[in-house]
């Protein structure tokens, strides 16, 4: 049975990629396209950029955009996602959340909503990234002593949060495997006379420039050797394809908060 999919941020680059992927998926049907009221695309056919014609119009009316939806796929900003969350919870629409930059309080709001609707939330929906996270768990377990850990990420000039949600997730996965809390061992900036490196710390470096889709490297630096585990994205299509896998996963769930490890059977 086909799932009705609504897409938030429909006129943006990621929104268009999601719409294109939904249109190509035999198990999904595009039923809604949401965007900000100020968008010049409000009222336009959501599939026109593909040279197609549909009855789905881009709208800022959440009720109208979600009325036929089984799942909303949301890659927007935290404030927008939380506004969508409240309406989805009321209407019983499930969510795939790829938005990053949530505060702890906002994450708690999402967890509370998951008591009523099924949600997949992950800072990166790419299948490859999530396999990389699993590899990092294994590496951290084996390299728990004698290795310094640094996470380097690079994204396009328009990204507004740093470090990226994916980089933070990498840090969380590694810290958990080492029995640490990332909040206590993360180092986000170094300048001036910093002193000797704390061996229990996990460092982050963020690069912003050009149209880099997303590069992440975790460096395990030991004495006489180093290991680098990297993932590089060349297209947002990977995020869209992972999002649809998450939507398929939600078809059999009525409530609960899940991540891509659940979707991919990596737990």
Order of alpha helices (4+ residues) and beta strands (2+ residues): beta-alpha-beta-beta-alpha-beta-alpha-beta-alpha-beta-alpha-beta-alpha-alpha-beta-beta-beta-beta-alpha-beta-alpha
